[in-house]
Amino acid sequence: MENIPSDPMMLLSFLNMKLRDFYSNLDELCNALDLDKEEIVKKMAEVGFEYNESQNKFW
């Protein structure tokens, strides 16, 4: 995961921007960027954010 921000708040912004502008869901984003979905979800949960599938964003 070295090609994405390591800071949790920067990562939140990065993920939500990508989800909003380029990808219809988290699976698509993870596949396109070669990211481990479980690792992303866990990292975001550690700082209090979860993925909302119906809104296609972390909050």
CHARMM internal coordinates of N, CA and C (Angstrom, degrees):
IC EDIT
DIST 1 N 1 CA 1.4505
DIST 1 CA 1 C 1.5214
ANGL 1 N 1 CA 1 C 110.89
DIST 1 C 2 N 1.3021
ANGL 1 CA 1 C 2 N 116.63
DIHE 1 N 1 CA 1 C 2 N 31.76
DIST 2 N 2 CA 1.4545
ANGL 1 C 2 N 2 CA 119.37
DIHE 1 CA 1 C 2 N 2 CA -177.66
DIST 2 CA 2 C 1.5154
ANGL 2 N 2 CA 2 C 114.02
DIHE 1 C 2 N 2 CA 2 C -78.50
DIST 2 C 3 N 1.3310
ANGL 2 CA 2 C 3 N 118.14
DIHE 2 N 2 CA 2 C 3 N -8.46
DIST 3 N 3 CA 1.4632
ANGL 2 C 3 N 3 CA 120.08
DIHE 2 CA 2 C 3 N 3 CA -179.08
DIST 3 CA 3 C 1.5307
ANGL 3 N 3 CA 3 C 113.08
DIHE 2 C 3 N 3 CA 3 C -96.21
DIST 3 C 4 N 1.3348
ANGL 3 CA 3 C 4 N 116.73
DIHE 3 N 3 CA 3 C 4 N 12.01
DIST 4 N 4 CA 1.4597
ANGL 3 C 4 N 4 CA 121.34
DIHE 3 CA 3 C 4 N 4 CA 177.30
DIST 4 CA 4 C 1.5298
ANGL 4 N 4 CA 4 C 109.28
DIHE 3 C 4 N 4 CA 4 C -127.87
DIST 4 C 5 N 1.3273
ANGL 4 CA 4 C 5 N 118.11
DIHE 4 N 4 CA 4 C 5 N 159.94
DIST 5 N 5 CA 1.4734
ANGL 4 C 5 N 5 CA 120.37
DIHE 4 CA 4 C 5 N 5 CA -179.43
DIST 5 CA 5 C 1.5266
ANGL 5 N 5 CA 5 C 112.25
DIHE 4 C 5 N 5 CA 5 C -59.60
DIST 5 C 6 N 1.3195
ANGL 5 CA 5 C 6 N 116.42
DIHE 5 N 5 CA 5 C 6 N 142.69
DIST 6 N 6 CA 1.4666
ANGL 5 C 6 N 6 CA 120.25
DIHE 5 CA 5 C 6 N 6 CA 178.05
DIST 6 CA 6 C 1.5267
ANGL 6 N 6 CA 6 C 111.85
DIHE 5 C 6 N 6 CA 6 C -91.71
DIST 6 C 7 N 1.3257
ANGL 6 CA 6 C 7 N 117.04
DIHE 6 N 6 CA 6 C 7 N -26.35
DIST 7 N 7 CA 1.4638
ANGL 6 C 7 N 7 CA 121.09
DIHE 6 CA 6 C 7 N 7 CA 177.28
DIST 7 CA 7 C 1.5329
ANGL 7 N 7 CA 7 C 108.75
DIHE 6 C 7 N 7 CA 7 C -68.65
DIST 7 C 8 N 1.3431
ANGL 7 CA 7 C 8 N 118.02
DIHE 7 N 7 CA 7 C 8 N 128.50
DIST 8 N 8 CA 1.4675
ANGL 7 C 8 N 8 CA 120.75
DIHE 7 CA 7 C 8 N 8 CA -175.62
DIST 8 CA 8 C 1.5310
ANGL 8 N 8 CA 8 C 114.59
DIHE 7 C 8 N 8 CA 8 C -57.19
DIST 8 C 9 N 1.3205
ANGL 8 CA 8 C 9 N 118.21
DIHE 8 N 8 CA 8 C 9 N -40.17
DIST 9 N 9 CA 1.4628
ANGL 8 C 9 N 9 CA 120.33
DIHE 8 CA 8 C 9 N 9 CA -178.97
DIST 9 CA 9 C 1.5319
ANGL 9 N 9 CA 9 C 111.39
DIHE 8 C 9 N 9 CA 9 C -71.73
DIST 9 C 10 N 1.3083
ANGL 9 CA 9 C 10 N 116.41
DIHE 9 N 9 CA 9 C 10 N -36.89
DIST 10 N 10 CA 1.4709
ANGL 9 C 10 N 10 CA 120.28
DIHE 9 CA 9 C 10 N 10 CA 175.57
DIST 10 CA 10 C 1.5270
ANGL 10 N 10 CA 10 C 109.64
DIHE 9 C 10 N 10 CA 10 C -67.65
DIST 10 C 11 N 1.3306
ANGL 10 CA 10 C 11 N 116.22
DIHE 10 N 10 CA 10 C 11 N -39.48
DIST 11 N 11 CA 1.4585
ANGL 10 C 11 N 11 CA 120.61
DIHE 10 CA 10 C 11 N 11 CA 177.80
DIST 11 CA 11 C 1.5244
ANGL 11 N 11 CA 11 C 110.68
DIHE 10 C 11 N 11 CA 11 C -63.09
DIST 11 C 12 N 1.3225
ANGL 11 CA 11 C 12 N 117.31
DIHE 11 N 11 CA 11 C 12 N -42.74
DIST 12 N 12 CA 1.4640
ANGL 11 C 12 N 12 CA 121.55
DIHE 11 CA 11 C 12 N 12 CA 177.06
DIST 12 CA 12 C 1.5268
ANGL 12 N 12 CA 12 C 110.27
DIHE 11 C 12 N 12 CA 12 C -56.87
DIST 12 C 13 N 1.3103
ANGL 12 CA 12 C 13 N 116.21
DIHE 12 N 12 CA 12 C 13 N -49.24
DIST 13 N 13 CA 1.4611
ANGL 12 C 13 N 13 CA 121.11
DIHE 12 CA 12 C 13 N 13 CA 179.99
DIST 13 CA 13 C 1.5324
ANGL 13 N 13 CA 13 C 111.28
DIHE 12 C 13 N 13 CA 13 C -62.26
DIST 13 C 14 N 1.3215
ANGL 13 CA 13 C 14 N 116.04
DIHE 13 N 13 CA 13 C 14 N -44.89
DIST 14 N 14 CA 1.4666
ANGL 13 C 14 N 14 CA 121.84
DIHE 13 CA 13 C 14 N 14 CA 179.56
DIST 14 CA 14 C 1.5249
ANGL 14 N 14 CA 14 C 111.19
DIHE 13 C 14 N 14 CA 14 C -59.79
DIST 14 C 15 N 1.3305
ANGL 14 CA 14 C 15 N 116.68
DIHE 14 N 14 CA 14 C 15 N -49.84
DIST 15 N 15 CA 1.4643
ANGL 14 C 15 N 15 CA 121.09
DIHE 14 CA 14 C 15 N 15 CA -177.76
DIST 15 CA 15 C 1.5238
ANGL 15 N 15 CA 15 C 111.29
DIHE 14 C 15 N 15 CA 15 C -63.19
DIST 15 C 16 N 1.3248
ANGL 15 CA 15 C 16 N 116.65
DIHE 15 N 15 CA 15 C 16 N -46.37
DIST 16 N 16 CA 1.4565
ANGL 15 C 16 N 16 CA 119.09
DIHE 15 CA 15 C 16 N 16 CA -178.05
DIST 16 CA 16 C 1.5200
ANGL 16 N 16 CA 16 C 112.31
DIHE 15 C 16 N 16 CA 16 C -66.91
DIST 16 C 17 N 1.3222
ANGL 16 CA 16 C 17 N 117.55
DIHE 16 N 16 CA 16 C 17 N -35.27
DIST 17 N 17 CA 1.4596
ANGL 16 C 17 N 17 CA 120.55
DIHE 16 CA 16 C 17 N 17 CA 176.27
DIST 17 CA 17 C 1.5308
ANGL 17 N 17 CA 17 C 110.26
DIHE 16 C 17 N 17 CA 17 C -64.73
DIST 17 C 18 N 1.3319
ANGL 17 CA 17 C 18 N 116.77
DIHE 17 N 17 CA 17 C 18 N -45.96
DIST 18 N 18 CA 1.4630
ANGL 17 C 18 N 18 CA 120.59
DIHE 17 CA 17 C 18 N 18 CA 179.22
DIST 18 CA 18 C 1.5240
ANGL 18 N 18 CA 18 C 111.18
DIHE 17 C 18 N 18 CA 18 C -63.34
DIST 18 C 19 N 1.3385
ANGL 18 CA 18 C 19 N 116.28
DIHE 18 N 18 CA 18 C 19 N -42.88
DIST 19 N 19 CA 1.4603
ANGL 18 C 19 N 19 CA 120.32
DIHE 18 CA 18 C 19 N 19 CA 179.25
DIST 19 CA 19 C 1.5305
ANGL 19 N 19 CA 19 C 110.60
DIHE 18 C 19 N 19 CA 19 C -64.01
DIST 19 C 20 N 1.3067
ANGL 19 CA 19 C 20 N 117.10
DIHE 19 N 19 CA 19 C 20 N -41.51
DIST 20 N 20 CA 1.4643
ANGL 19 C 20 N 20 CA 121.38
DIHE 19 CA 19 C 20 N 20 CA -179.05
DIST 20 CA 20 C 1.5310
ANGL 20 N 20 CA 20 C 111.80
DIHE 19 C 20 N 20 CA 20 C -67.57
DIST 20 C 21 N 1.3370
ANGL 20 CA 20 C 21 N 115.99
DIHE 20 N 20 CA 20 C 21 N -44.47
DIST 21 N 21 CA 1.4611
ANGL 20 C 21 N 21 CA 120.06
DIHE 20 CA 20 C 21 N 21 CA -169.97
DIST 21 CA 21 C 1.5283
ANGL 21 N 21 CA 21 C 115.85
DIHE 20 C 21 N 21 CA 21 C -94.27
DIST 21 C 22 N 1.3466
ANGL 21 CA 21 C 22 N 117.11
DIHE 21 N 21 CA 21 C 22 N -24.13
DIST 22 N 22 CA 1.4630
ANGL 21 C 22 N 22 CA 118.01
DIHE 21 CA 21 C 22 N 22 CA -169.98
DIST 22 CA 22 C 1.5305
ANGL 22 N 22 CA 22 C 116.36
DIHE 21 C 22 N 22 CA 22 C -131.05
DIST 22 C 23 N 1.3141
ANGL 22 CA 22 C 23 N 118.52
DIHE 22 N 22 CA 22 C 23 N -26.47
DIST 23 N 23 CA 1.4684
ANGL 22 C 23 N 23 CA 119.87
DIHE 22 CA 22 C 23 N 23 CA -171.04
DIST 23 CA 23 C 1.5264
ANGL 23 N 23 CA 23 C 111.38
DIHE 22 C 23 N 23 CA 23 C -127.09
DIST 23 C 24 N 1.3226
ANGL 23 CA 23 C 24 N 115.86
DIHE 23 N 23 CA 23 C 24 N 139.59
DIST 24 N 24 CA 1.4647
ANGL 23 C 24 N 24 CA 120.45
DIHE 23 CA 23 C 24 N 24 CA -177.22
DIST 24 CA 24 C 1.5295
ANGL 24 N 24 CA 24 C 113.35
DIHE 23 C 24 N 24 CA 24 C -83.14
DIST 24 C 25 N 1.3354
ANGL 24 CA 24 C 25 N 116.86
DIHE 24 N 24 CA 24 C 25 N -11.54
DIST 25 N 25 CA 1.4651
ANGL 24 C 25 N 25 CA 119.50
DIHE 24 CA 24 C 25 N 25 CA 175.81
DIST 25 CA 25 C 1.5344
ANGL 25 N 25 CA 25 C 109.97
DIHE 24 C 25 N 25 CA 25 C -164.03
DIST 25 C 26 N 1.3127
ANGL 25 CA 25 C 26 N 115.57
DIHE 25 N 25 CA 25 C 26 N 170.85
DIST 26 N 26 CA 1.4641
ANGL 25 C 26 N 26 CA 121.41
DIHE 25 CA 25 C 26 N 26 CA -176.69
DIST 26 CA 26 C 1.5212
ANGL 26 N 26 CA 26 C 111.93
DIHE 25 C 26 N 26 CA 26 C -66.31
DIST 26 C 27 N 1.3131
ANGL 26 CA 26 C 27 N 117.62
DIHE 26 N 26 CA 26 C 27 N -35.95
DIST 27 N 27 CA 1.4756
ANGL 26 C 27 N 27 CA 120.46
DIHE 26 CA 26 C 27 N 27 CA 178.58
DIST 27 CA 27 C 1.5222
ANGL 27 N 27 CA 27 C 110.74
DIHE 26 C 27 N 27 CA 27 C -60.79
DIST 27 C 28 N 1.3195
ANGL 27 CA 27 C 28 N 116.13
DIHE 27 N 27 CA 27 C 28 N -44.82
DIST 28 N 28 CA 1.4607
ANGL 27 C 28 N 28 CA 121.05
DIHE 27 CA 27 C 28 N 28 CA 179.90
DIST 28 CA 28 C 1.5359
ANGL 28 N 28 CA 28 C 110.95
DIHE 27 C 28 N 28 CA 28 C -61.94
DIST 28 C 29 N 1.3303
ANGL 28 CA 28 C 29 N 116.11
DIHE 28 N 28 CA 28 C 29 N -44.89
DIST 29 N 29 CA 1.4654
ANGL 28 C 29 N 29 CA 120.56
DIHE 28 CA 28 C 29 N 29 CA 178.16
DIST 29 CA 29 C 1.5234
ANGL 29 N 29 CA 29 C 110.89
DIHE 28 C 29 N 29 CA 29 C -59.88
DIST 29 C 30 N 1.3159
ANGL 29 CA 29 C 30 N 116.91
DIHE 29 N 29 CA 29 C 30 N -48.57
DIST 30 N 30 CA 1.4679
ANGL 29 C 30 N 30 CA 121.01
DIHE 29 CA 29 C 30 N 30 CA -178.06
DIST 30 CA 30 C 1.5252
ANGL 30 N 30 CA 30 C 111.46
DIHE 29 C 30 N 30 CA 30 C -63.01
DIST 30 C 31 N 1.3133
ANGL 30 CA 30 C 31 N 117.31
DIHE 30 N 30 CA 30 C 31 N -40.91
DIST 31 N 31 CA 1.4629
ANGL 30 C 31 N 31 CA 120.42
DIHE 30 CA 30 C 31 N 31 CA 178.06
DIST 31 CA 31 C 1.5248
ANGL 31 N 31 CA 31 C 111.12
DIHE 30 C 31 N 31 CA 31 C -64.08
DIST 31 C 32 N 1.3160
ANGL 31 CA 31 C 32 N 116.71
DIHE 31 N 31 CA 31 C 32 N -45.15
DIST 32 N 32 CA 1.4626
ANGL 31 C 32 N 32 CA 121.09
DIHE 31 CA 31 C 32 N 32 CA -177.38
DIST 32 CA 32 C 1.5255
ANGL 32 N 32 CA 32 C 112.45
DIHE 31 C 32 N 32 CA 32 C -66.39
DIST 32 C 33 N 1.3346
ANGL 32 CA 32 C 33 N 116.57
DIHE 32 N 32 CA 32 C 33 N -37.03
DIST 33 N 33 CA 1.4679
ANGL 32 C 33 N 33 CA 120.51
DIHE 32 CA 32 C 33 N 33 CA -176.75
DIST 33 CA 33 C 1.5301
ANGL 33 N 33 CA 33 C 112.82
DIHE 32 C 33 N 33 CA 33 C -99.20
DIST 33 C 34 N 1.3322
ANGL 33 CA 33 C 34 N 116.14
DIHE 33 N 33 CA 33 C 34 N 6.40
DIST 34 N 34 CA 1.4674
ANGL 33 C 34 N 34 CA 122.18
DIHE 33 CA 33 C 34 N 34 CA 179.91
DIST 34 CA 34 C 1.5270
ANGL 34 N 34 CA 34 C 111.47
DIHE 33 C 34 N 34 CA 34 C 54.87
DIST 34 C 35 N 1.3419
ANGL 34 CA 34 C 35 N 115.41
DIHE 34 N 34 CA 34 C 35 N 52.45
DIST 35 N 35 CA 1.4653
ANGL 34 C 35 N 35 CA 122.22
DIHE 34 CA 34 C 35 N 35 CA 179.68
DIST 35 CA 35 C 1.5173
ANGL 35 N 35 CA 35 C 109.56
DIHE 34 C 35 N 35 CA 35 C -111.92
DIST 35 C 36 N 1.3189
ANGL 35 CA 35 C 36 N 115.55
DIHE 35 N 35 CA 35 C 36 N 152.05
DIST 36 N 36 CA 1.4565
ANGL 35 C 36 N 36 CA 122.03
DIHE 35 CA 35 C 36 N 36 CA 176.50
DIST 36 CA 36 C 1.5313
ANGL 36 N 36 CA 36 C 107.92
DIHE 35 C 36 N 36 CA 36 C -85.73
DIST 36 C 37 N 1.3241
ANGL 36 CA 36 C 37 N 116.91
DIHE 36 N 36 CA 36 C 37 N 111.28
DIST 37 N 37 CA 1.4662
ANGL 36 C 37 N 37 CA 121.21
DIHE 36 CA 36 C 37 N 37 CA -176.63
DIST 37 CA 37 C 1.5218
ANGL 37 N 37 CA 37 C 111.90
DIHE 36 C 37 N 37 CA 37 C -57.76
DIST 37 C 38 N 1.3143
ANGL 37 CA 37 C 38 N 117.45
DIHE 37 N 37 CA 37 C 38 N -45.13
DIST 38 N 38 CA 1.4628
ANGL 37 C 38 N 38 CA 120.67
DIHE 37 CA 37 C 38 N 38 CA -179.11
DIST 38 CA 38 C 1.5248
ANGL 38 N 38 CA 38 C 111.37
DIHE 37 C 38 N 38 CA 38 C -60.64
DIST 38 C 39 N 1.3188
ANGL 38 CA 38 C 39 N 116.20
DIHE 38 N 38 CA 38 C 39 N -39.40
DIST 39 N 39 CA 1.4595
ANGL 38 C 39 N 39 CA 121.01
DIHE 38 CA 38 C 39 N 39 CA 179.60
DIST 39 CA 39 C 1.5392
ANGL 39 N 39 CA 39 C 110.62
DIHE 38 C 39 N 39 CA 39 C -66.69
DIST 39 C 40 N 1.3194
ANGL 39 CA 39 C 40 N 116.98
DIHE 39 N 39 CA 39 C 40 N -41.23
DIST 40 N 40 CA 1.4675
ANGL 39 C 40 N 40 CA 121.42
DIHE 39 CA 39 C 40 N 40 CA 178.10
DIST 40 CA 40 C 1.5247
ANGL 40 N 40 CA 40 C 110.01
DIHE 39 C 40 N 40 CA 40 C -63.22
DIST 40 C 41 N 1.3230
ANGL 40 CA 40 C 41 N 116.71
DIHE 40 N 40 CA 40 C 41 N -49.26
DIST 41 N 41 CA 1.4649
ANGL 40 C 41 N 41 CA 121.28
DIHE 40 CA 40 C 41 N 41 CA -179.22
DIST 41 CA 41 C 1.5205
ANGL 41 N 41 CA 41 C 110.36
DIHE 40 C 41 N 41 CA 41 C -60.52
DIST 41 C 42 N 1.3288
ANGL 41 CA 41 C 42 N 117.35
DIHE 41 N 41 CA 41 C 42 N -42.44
DIST 42 N 42 CA 1.4632
ANGL 41 C 42 N 42 CA 121.29
DIHE 41 CA 41 C 42 N 42 CA 179.26
DIST 42 CA 42 C 1.5229
ANGL 42 N 42 CA 42 C 111.39
DIHE 41 C 42 N 42 CA 42 C -64.70
DIST 42 C 43 N 1.3296
ANGL 42 CA 42 C 43 N 116.64
DIHE 42 N 42 CA 42 C 43 N -45.67
DIST 43 N 43 CA 1.4611
ANGL 42 C 43 N 43 CA 120.68
DIHE 42 CA 42 C 43 N 43 CA -179.23
DIST 43 CA 43 C 1.5287
ANGL 43 N 43 CA 43 C 110.87
DIHE 42 C 43 N 43 CA 43 C -61.59
DIST 43 C 44 N 1.3088
ANGL 43 CA 43 C 44 N 117.35
DIHE 43 N 43 CA 43 C 44 N -41.16
DIST 44 N 44 CA 1.4592
ANGL 43 C 44 N 44 CA 120.21
DIHE 43 CA 43 C 44 N 44 CA 179.31
DIST 44 CA 44 C 1.5295
ANGL 44 N 44 CA 44 C 111.12
DIHE 43 C 44 N 44 CA 44 C -70.60
DIST 44 C 45 N 1.3254
ANGL 44 CA 44 C 45 N 117.63
DIHE 44 N 44 CA 44 C 45 N -36.96
DIST 45 N 45 CA 1.4647
ANGL 44 C 45 N 45 CA 121.22
DIHE 44 CA 44 C 45 N 45 CA 178.78
DIST 45 CA 45 C 1.5305
ANGL 45 N 45 CA 45 C 111.47
DIHE 44 C 45 N 45 CA 45 C -64.60
DIST 45 C 46 N 1.3248
ANGL 45 CA 45 C 46 N 116.31
DIHE 45 N 45 CA 45 C 46 N -32.86
DIST 46 N 46 CA 1.4681
ANGL 45 C 46 N 46 CA 120.57
DIHE 45 CA 45 C 46 N 46 CA 178.89
DIST 46 CA 46 C 1.5264
ANGL 46 N 46 CA 46 C 112.44
DIHE 45 C 46 N 46 CA 46 C -60.93
DIST 46 C 47 N 1.3178
ANGL 46 CA 46 C 47 N 117.47
DIHE 46 N 46 CA 46 C 47 N -24.54
DIST 47 N 47 CA 1.4634
ANGL 46 C 47 N 47 CA 121.06
DIHE 46 CA 46 C 47 N 47 CA 178.95
DIST 47 CA 47 C 1.5335
ANGL 47 N 47 CA 47 C 111.78
DIHE 46 C 47 N 47 CA 47 C -111.24
DIST 47 C 48 N 1.3257
ANGL 47 CA 47 C 48 N 116.41
DIHE 47 N 47 CA 47 C 48 N 15.34
DIST 48 N 48 CA 1.4556
ANGL 47 C 48 N 48 CA 121.28
DIHE 47 CA 47 C 48 N 48 CA 170.47
DIST 48 CA 48 C 1.5207
ANGL 48 N 48 CA 48 C 117.34
DIHE 47 C 48 N 48 CA 48 C 92.46
DIST 48 C 49 N 1.3251
ANGL 48 CA 48 C 49 N 118.28
DIHE 48 N 48 CA 48 C 49 N 15.88
DIST 49 N 49 CA 1.4591
ANGL 48 C 49 N 49 CA 120.97
DIHE 48 CA 48 C 49 N 49 CA -179.95
DIST 49 CA 49 C 1.5232
ANGL 49 N 49 CA 49 C 110.31
DIHE 48 C 49 N 49 CA 49 C -114.56
DIST 49 C 50 N 1.3304
ANGL 49 CA 49 C 50 N 115.37
DIHE 49 N 49 CA 49 C 50 N 144.57
DIST 50 N 50 CA 1.4559
ANGL 49 C 50 N 50 CA 119.84
DIHE 49 CA 49 C 50 N 50 CA 175.31
DIST 50 CA 50 C 1.5162
ANGL 50 N 50 CA 50 C 109.20
DIHE 49 C 50 N 50 CA 50 C -131.65
DIST 50 C 51 N 1.3164
ANGL 50 CA 50 C 51 N 115.28
DIHE 50 N 50 CA 50 C 51 N 156.02
DIST 51 N 51 CA 1.4574
ANGL 50 C 51 N 51 CA 121.04
DIHE 50 CA 50 C 51 N 51 CA -179.44
DIST 51 CA 51 C 1.5161
ANGL 51 N 51 CA 51 C 109.75
DIHE 50 C 51 N 51 CA 51 C -82.56
DIST 51 C 52 N 1.3289
ANGL 51 CA 51 C 52 N 116.56
DIHE 51 N 51 CA 51 C 52 N 129.45
DIST 52 N 52 CA 1.4439
ANGL 51 C 52 N 52 CA 122.44
DIHE 51 CA 51 C 52 N 52 CA 175.60
DIST 52 CA 52 C 1.5169
ANGL 52 N 52 CA 52 C 107.36
DIHE 51 C 52 N 52 CA 52 C -105.68
DIST 52 C 53 N 1.3090
ANGL 52 CA 52 C 53 N 115.80
DIHE 52 N 52 CA 52 C 53 N 109.19
DIST 53 N 53 CA 1.4670
ANGL 52 C 53 N 53 CA 120.89
DIHE 52 CA 52 C 53 N 53 CA -174.65
DIST 53 CA 53 C 1.5222
ANGL 53 N 53 CA 53 C 112.33
DIHE 52 C 53 N 53 CA 53 C -65.03
DIST 53 C 54 N 1.3374
ANGL 53 CA 53 C 54 N 117.34
DIHE 53 N 53 CA 53 C 54 N -39.94
DIST 54 N 54 CA 1.4636
ANGL 53 C 54 N 54 CA 119.79
DIHE 53 CA 53 C 54 N 54 CA -177.16
DIST 54 CA 54 C 1.5294
ANGL 54 N 54 CA 54 C 112.02
DIHE 53 C 54 N 54 CA 54 C -68.17
DIST 54 C 55 N 1.3456
ANGL 54 CA 54 C 55 N 117.18
DIHE 54 N 54 CA 54 C 55 N -28.43
DIST 55 N 55 CA 1.4589
ANGL 54 C 55 N 55 CA 120.19
DIHE 54 CA 54 C 55 N 55 CA 177.85
DIST 55 CA 55 C 1.5192
ANGL 55 N 55 CA 55 C 112.20
DIHE 54 C 55 N 55 CA 55 C -100.98
DIST 55 C 56 N 1.3125
ANGL 55 CA 55 C 56 N 116.41
DIHE 55 N 55 CA 55 C 56 N -6.35
DIST 56 N 56 CA 1.4752
ANGL 55 C 56 N 56 CA 123.20
DIHE 55 CA 55 C 56 N 56 CA 179.18
DIST 56 CA 56 C 1.5224
ANGL 56 N 56 CA 56 C 111.85
DIHE 55 C 56 N 56 CA 56 C 53.73
DIST 56 C 57 N 1.3324
ANGL 56 CA 56 C 57 N 115.08
DIHE 56 N 56 CA 56 C 57 N 51.79
DIST 57 N 57 CA 1.4653
ANGL 56 C 57 N 57 CA 119.27
DIHE 56 CA 56 C 57 N 57 CA 176.95
DIST 57 CA 57 C 1.5250
ANGL 57 N 57 CA 57 C 110.30
DIHE 56 C 57 N 57 CA 57 C -160.07
DIST 57 C 58 N 1.3176
ANGL 57 CA 57 C 58 N 114.40
DIHE 57 N 57 CA 57 C 58 N 160.92
DIST 58 N 58 CA 1.4576
ANGL 57 C 58 N 58 CA 120.88
DIHE 57 CA 57 C 58 N 58 CA 171.99
DIST 58 CA 58 C 1.5199
ANGL 58 N 58 CA 58 C 107.62
DIHE 57 C 58 N 58 CA 58 C -89.38
DIST 58 C 59 N 1.3398
ANGL 58 CA 58 C 59 N 115.58
DIHE 58 N 58 CA 58 C 59 N 141.88
DIST 59 N 59 CA 1.4467
ANGL 58 C 59 N 59 CA 120.89
DIHE 58 CA 58 C 59 N 59 CA 175.08
DIST 59 CA 59 C 1.4808
ANGL 59 N 59 CA 59 C 110.76
DIHE 58 C 59 N 59 CA 59 C -154.82
END
COOR INIT
IC SEED 1 N 1 CA 1 C
IC BUILD
